[in-house]
Amino acid sequence: MCPRSCDAGPPAALSFVLVDQLLHAAGSGALKHVQVREYVRALVRDAEPGAPAPSERELVQQFGVARMTVRQAMDALVTEGLLERIPGRGTFVARPRRGVGRLTSFSEDMSRVGHAAENQTLHARLGQAGPGVARALGITAGDAVIHWKRLRCSDGEVIAIEDAYLNEILLPGFLQAPLPGSLYDELTARGLRPTWAEDTVTADVASPDEADLLGVGAGAAVLRQTRRALAGDAVVEVSRSCYRADKYTLRVQLGNET
């Protein structure tokens, strides 16, 4: 179904009773962007793909919040795949995501091709989320985040530099215990194994600092990967990785939509 125009109005599938309940919940102590996000989620849950979502202006007026708060809520739903933005037209209910290959970690990728994965931690510390990290994690700027920077190695050779940002609230005691060999093993043990992720991969050249850490010449080819991983509705990992292009192959499974 093609998206309807922006002035077609929001879907009418949500009952007035549920709307009243959600609006009443907005008076609770929940974070404002979470209130807006869950209201929109309930509003479009049973809507047809292509149905228009409520506009940011409507939500600002309805909840009495800043446009930035509404944008944060809508960004989260777009990332989840529940909504999609169409430039020049608006925001609409997204089509269901197609099935994809299994979501794996670096350690699992190396094991699959018969190599041992190793880590060298450069630093692991608690800090405050900047605006970009906060938006990606679905939290508020200034909230506590764990920043874990490490070298990802295979058979004693550096393959990548990885910066991972984790929501400290979801991982209590993470920095107080010995750091895990595999982040995904640790997330699995906590019931937070990622079930969905969105990766972006770009070709680039290594900066002098990156080249030094990777053991390559300045300006050598690298692959940059950014990942935002979710366990259900919770964003559990936001990471940036810089891979040696001569040591890493990205494999993607593709298929026709049925």
C-alpha positions in Angstrom: 0.0 0.0 0.0 1.3 3.4 -0.9 1.6 6.0 2.0 -1.4 8.3 2.2 -0.9 12.0 2.3 0.0 13.7 5.5 -3.4 15.3 5.9 -5.3 12.0 5.8 -5.3 12.0 9.6 -3.9 9.4 12.0 -5.3 5.8 12.1 -8.5 5.4 14.0 -7.8 1.9 15.2 -7.1 3.0 18.8 -10.1 3.1 21.1 -11.0 6.3 23.0 -10.7 4.4 26.2 -7.1 3.5 25.5 -6.3 7.0 24.5 -7.7 8.3 27.8 -5.6 5.7 29.7 -2.4 6.7 27.8 -3.1 10.4 28.4 -3.7 9.8 32.1 -0.4 7.9 32.2 1.4 10.9 30.8 0.9 12.5 34.2 3.1 9.8 35.8 6.8 10.1 36.5 7.9 8.4 33.3 10.3 10.3 31.0 8.3 12.5 28.6 9.8 11.1 25.4 8.9 7.6 26.7 5.3 8.7 27.3 5.1 10.1 23.8 6.7 7.0 22.3 4.4 4.5 23.9 1.3 6.6 23.1 2.3 6.6 19.4 3.2 2.9 19.5 -0.3 2.0 20.8 -1.9 4.4 18.3 -0.4 2.7 15.3 0.0 -0.9 16.5 -3.0 -2.2 14.5 -2.7 0.3 11.6 -2.1 -0.7 8.0 1.4 -0.1 6.6 1.4 3.3 4.9 -1.1 4.9 7.4 0.1 8.3 8.6 1.5 8.7 12.1 0.4 11.7 14.2 2.4 14.8 13.3 5.1 16.2 15.6 3.0 19.4 15.9 -0.1 17.4 17.1 2.0 15.6 19.7 3.7 18.8 20.9 0.2 20.3 21.5 -1.3 17.1 23.0 1.5 16.5 25.5 2.7 20.0 26.1 6.4 19.1 25.4 9.2 20.4 23.3 9.5 19.4 19.7 12.9 17.9 20.5 11.1 15.5 22.9 8.7 14.4 20.3 11.4 14.0 17.8 13.3 11.7 20.2 10.2 9.5 20.6 9.6 9.3 16.9 13.2 8.6 16.1 13.1 5.6 18.4 10.0 4.2 16.6 11.7 4.8 13.2 14.8 2.9 14.4 12.6 0.0 15.6 11.1 -0.2 12.2 7.6 0.6 13.4 7.5 3.9 11.5 9.2 5.2 8.4 9.9 8.8 7.3 9.4 9.8 3.7 11.1 13.1 2.8 8.6 15.7 1.8 5.6 13.7 2.9 5.8 12.8 6.5 6.0 9.8 8.9 4.0 6.6 8.2 3.5 3.1 9.6 6.3 1.0 8.2 5.9 -2.3 6.3 7.0 -5.3 8.4 10.8 -5.9 8.2 11.9 -8.8 6.1 13.7 -11.8 7.7 17.5 -11.4 8.0 20.4 -13.5 8.9 21.3 -14.2 12.5 22.8 -11.2 14.4 26.3 -12.1 15.4 29.2 -10.5 17.4 32.8 -10.1 16.3 33.7 -13.1 18.5 31.1 -15.3 16.8 32.2 -14.1 13.3 35.8 -15.1 14.0 34.8 -18.4 15.4 32.7 -19.2 12.4 35.7 -18.9 10.1 38.0 -20.9 12.4 39.8 -18.1 14.2 40.1 -17.1 17.8 38.9 -13.7 18.9 40.8 -11.6 21.4 40.3 -8.2 23.0 42.6 -5.6 24.3 40.8 -2.9 26.3 42.0 0.6 25.8 39.6 2.0 28.4 36.3 1.2 30.0 34.7 3.9 32.0 31.5 5.6 33.1 30.7 8.9 31.4 27.8 11.2 30.4 26.0 10.7 27.1 26.4 13.4 24.6 23.5 14.4 22.4 24.3 12.0 19.6 24.9 8.9 21.8 21.9 9.8 23.9 19.6 10.0 20.9 21.0 6.6 19.6 20.5 4.9 23.0 17.1 6.4 23.5 18.1 8.2 26.7 18.6 11.8 27.8 21.8 13.7 27.2 23.8 13.7 30.4 22.6 10.2 31.4 25.2 7.7 32.5 26.7 5.6 29.8 29.5 3.0 29.7 32.2 3.7 27.1 34.2 0.6 26.3 37.0 1.1 23.8 39.0 -1.9 22.7 41.1 -3.5 20.0 39.4 -6.5 18.4 42.1 -9.1 17.5 42.2 -12.5 15.8 45.1 -14.9 16.3 47.2 -12.2 17.8 46.6 -9.6 15.0 44.6 -6.4 15.4 41.6 -6.5 13.1 39.5 -3.5 14.4 39.1 -0.7 16.8 35.7 -0.7 18.5 34.0 2.0 20.6 30.9 0.7 22.3 28.4 2.8 24.3 26.1 1.0 26.7 23.2 2.2 28.8 24.5 2.0 32.4 21.0 1.5 33.8 20.6 -1.8 31.8 24.0 -3.1 32.9 24.4 -2.6 36.7 27.8 -3.6 38.0 29.3 -4.1 34.5 32.4 -2.0 35.3 32.8 -3.5 38.8 33.3 -7.1 37.5 36.1 -8.4 35.2 35.3 -7.3 31.7 33.8 -10.1 29.6 35.6 -11.7 26.7 32.4 -11.2 24.6 30.0 -8.3 25.1 27.2 -10.4 23.5 27.8 -13.3 25.8 27.4 -10.9 28.7 24.2 -9.4 27.3 22.9 -12.9 26.7 23.6 -13.8 30.3 21.6 -10.7 31.4 18.7 -11.5 29.2 19.6 -8.7 26.8 20.8 -10.6 23.7 20.3 -8.3 20.7 17.4 -9.4 18.6 17.7 -6.7 15.9 20.4 -4.3 14.8 20.9 -1.7 12.1 24.5 -1.5 10.7 26.0 1.2 8.4 29.2 0.4 6.6 31.3 2.9 4.8 34.7 2.8 3.1 37.3 5.3 4.4 41.0 5.8 5.2 42.7 5.4 8.5 43.6 8.5 10.6 47.2 8.6 11.9 46.0 7.4 15.4 43.9 4.6 13.9 46.7 3.5 11.7 49.0 3.3 14.7 46.5 1.1 16.6 45.8 -1.1 13.6 49.4 -1.5 12.6 48.9 -0.1 9.1 50.2 2.9 7.2 48.5 6.2 7.6 45.8 6.5 4.9 45.4 2.8 4.6 41.9 1.6 3.6 39.5 0.8 6.4 35.8 -0.1 6.7 33.8 1.8 9.2 30.8 0.1 10.8 28.2 1.8 13.1 25.7 -0.4 14.9 22.6 0.2 16.9 21.4 -3.0 18.5 18.1 -3.7 20.3 16.9 -6.4 22.6 13.1 -6.1 22.1 12.4 -2.4 22.5 15.5 -1.6 24.5 18.6 -0.2 22.8 21.5 -2.2 24.4 24.4 -1.2 22.2 25.6 1.6 20.1 29.0 1.1 18.6 31.5 2.4 16.1 34.1 0.0 14.6 37.1 0.7 12.3 38.2 -2.5 10.5 41.4 -3.1 8.5 40.0 -3.5 5.0 42.7 -6.1 4.1 41.8 -8.3 7.1 38.0 -8.2 7.2 35.3 -9.3 4.8 31.7 -8.3 5.3 29.2 -11.0 4.4 25.6 -10.1 3.7 22.7 -12.5 3.0 20.2 -11.2 0.4 17.0 -12.6 -0.9 13.9 -11.6 -2.8 10.9 -10.5 -0.7 8.1 -13.0 -0.8 
